Amino acid sequence: MCDQDHFENDLKRYSRRDMGSMAAAAGVGAAMFLPAVANAAEVDDQDVTIETPDGSCDAYFVAPTSGEHAAVLIWPDIFGLRPAFRQMGKRLAENGYSVLVVNPFYRKQKAPTADKGANTPIPEVRPLARSLTPETQSTDANAFITWLDKQPQVDTSKKVGTTGYCMGGPIVMRTAAAVPGRVGAACTFHGGGLVTNQDDSPHLLIPKMEAQFLIAIAENDDERDPESKTVLKEAFADANLKAEIEVYPAGHGWCPPDTRVHNPEQAEKAWSRMLALFEKTLA
């Protein structure tokens, strides 16, 4: 996952520095690389504060300007809530969802939590990631979905979707287990630590879940841990849950548009598979 020591070595293999240089030279953000949504819904967005058992979480909420819609909870990667994830949330809202992107590190610091976004050195943000526990992730999931269900833009007759990137992958699984009656679709993109040898491994929670899953695995993560995908497939099959599990020909971190390993083609494939799952399960 993205807080491991091999991160810098992976950059040599997957880096897209040319794209980052282009964005910097143009004086624009990484959102320039996100394709426009066909027939996009008009949306309103706002910064919000959500009360949890441990304090006040700062977050970004964006939804179509009219009607009620299925909710989606987005867990960012180790670099936290930042412009790239705001743009991803807005793009999803333009597809017809009420979207909440949270700052998972609110106990320690308000967003932005990474001074240089996805270019922030991993050692600077690793302590934030390690401050989270399975317990805090579960209580946060409950608090965030409870908040979503109170918003007039959310159709509570429809299931909730949740997505997570990098360290957000395990949190997605804990979200699906913490609120199984609400979460109908869950997606992890280059998620780290979905299967471990610890008693609190996220995959052990699968019997508690009711959601259908999309698990998009980075090829370098799979190379280091080729057995995890098999364990996941067997666990979902034993629980009679549908799960699309695929290794993508891209490096860990390929989905957010501001990372140095962003792969536009494979990011769009993952995005399209997410939309297909949401269309099927959150209708």
Order of alpha helices (4+ residues) and beta strands (2+ residues): alpha-alpha-beta-beta-beta-alpha-beta-alpha-alpha-beta-alpha-beta-beta-alpha-alpha-beta-alpha
